[in-house]
Amino acid sequence: MKKLALFVALIALSFAVASCTKETPTGGNNNSNNQWEAEGNGVPVNAVDIDPAIVSFVNTHFPETSILSCNQTENYYRVILSDNTKVYFTRAFGWVEVNCEHSSIYGAVPETIVPEQITAYVTANYPNQHIDEIERESNGWEIELNNDVELKFDAKFNVVNNGGNGNGSGNSTDYAEINTFVNTYFPQTEILRVKAEDDEYEVKLADGTEISFNLNFEWTHIDCEEGTVYHAIPAELVPEQIAAYVTANYPAQHIDKIEKRANGWEIELSNGVEIEFDSNFNVTHIDNN
């Protein structure tokens, strides 16, 4: 009798949860917007193998729906709920993305999942919108609102990319080192946006100038080619040896781009000529295009 009851219970559970996979996918759509969907669909296994941590997460934050399917790719679990919400988990069962954009029950990501700092920012700046998607990243967070605005936050919940909604991040206090650099060398323009990548910060100024900083906030690349205010790299940023070489050999040109490298420097002049220098400022290569 006990065996029969157990068998019935297992059958019932298999109807509640369609599938879960454990194998590395052999294919799939690689045109996805996130890395876990790009890994493919995976291969189904028994529903009873879904980890309790995933089940607990769904029961806690989505009590009005249930698990429809669960797939494991090489590095992630993809869980689809019966209301069409999608949740992605790491192999350690920590969630990395929640997508409620097409949910028939949950019109927004549950507040219990959203850090309070992000909730406060959205409430203050987008009071008529709600969060459709939220993603944990290695260096912060990303959300998408129901008006399709995408916002990125660093690990301290500073906004680093406003998703191109036109407002820019301005000379905020989010990154004091970057603001100081811009105010010092580009005082006639301002920060349009700051985008945090895994190994650098990409900064766009209002006049079209682009600057890259490493994670220590040291500039590595400056591009004034499209600058409407600054048409050349400010002289204070160009090593005097490079400036002297350009003045002597290309007196009618100015420096549009400059890049610091581990073993030297590279510049591009207004006529398109590219010149490379070693760390002692010896010219090692000239590309006249």
Secondary structure, 3 states (H helix, E strand, C coil): CHHHHHHHHHHHHHHHCCCEECCCCCCCCCCCCCCCHHHCCCCEECHHHCCHHHHHHHHHHCCCCCEEEEEECCCEEEEEECCCCEEEEECCCCEEEEECCCCCCCCCCCCCCCCHHHHHHHHHHCCCCCEEEEEEECCEEEEEECCCCEEEEECCCCEEECCCCCCCCCCCCCCHHHHHHHHHHCCCCCEEEEEECCCCEEEEECCCCEEEECCCCCEEEEECCCCCCCCCCCHHHCCHHHHHHHHHHCCCCCEEEEEEECCEEEEEECCCCEEEEECCCCEEEEECC
